[in-house]
Amino acid sequence: MAGKIKLMIERILAERSMGNEMLVSVIRTKLILKGIDPAKYSEHSKDDPMIIEKLEKMVQDFHN
C-alpha cells in the first residue's frame, strides 16, 4: 500500500501536537533527527518497511 508512511506521519503529528503549530515543528524536527524526513513522503511514496517499523516504535513510545 503506497502512502502508509505519509499517513503514519500525519497521525503522529496530529496526535502529538493537538493542533499546536509550534509542536508540529518540534515533532517534525524529532522525526528528521531519527532519520525520517516528513517532506520526503507523499501519498504516492513507496512504503519502506524499515521506516514503518521506526514510526510504529515512535507511536508505541508516545502511548507509554
N, C-alpha and C positions, 0 to 999 in steps of 0.2 A: 504494500500500500504506500504509494508516494505521498509525501506531505505529513507523515506521522510526527516527524521531528518538529516541524513548524507548529503543529497543534499542541505538542507537549510543551514547547517553549512558551506559547501563548497562555496555556493553562497555568504554568508555573508563575509567569508574570502577573496574571490576573489574581491568582490565589494569594501570592505573597505580597503584592503591592496594595491590594484592596483599594485600587483606584488612585493611589498617591503617585503622581508622576516622578517625584524625586526617588521613591523606592524602586520604580521601574528602571530608572537609570542605574541605581546601585545593583539591582539584580542582574541587569544586562552585563554590567562590569564583572560581576562574580562569574557569570557564565563564560565570559571571554577568558577570564583567568583560569578557568577549568578546561579551556581548550574548545569551547563551543561558541562560535560567533553567531548570534541570532540573526544578523543581517545576511548571513550566507545561505539561510534556508528559506524556501518558499513552499507553496502548496505542491509544486512540481518537483521538488528536490528528491533525489533518490534517498531512501532510508538506509542509514548505516547502523548496523546492529550495535557497534561499539558506542556510538553517540546515544542511541536509545537506552542502552544499559546505564550510561552515565546519568542521563536525565531521570531514569526510573530511580536510581540511587538518591538523587537530589530530592525527588518527591518524597521518598521514604524518610530521608533525614529531616525534611520540613515537618512531617507529621509526627515525628518522635520528639 
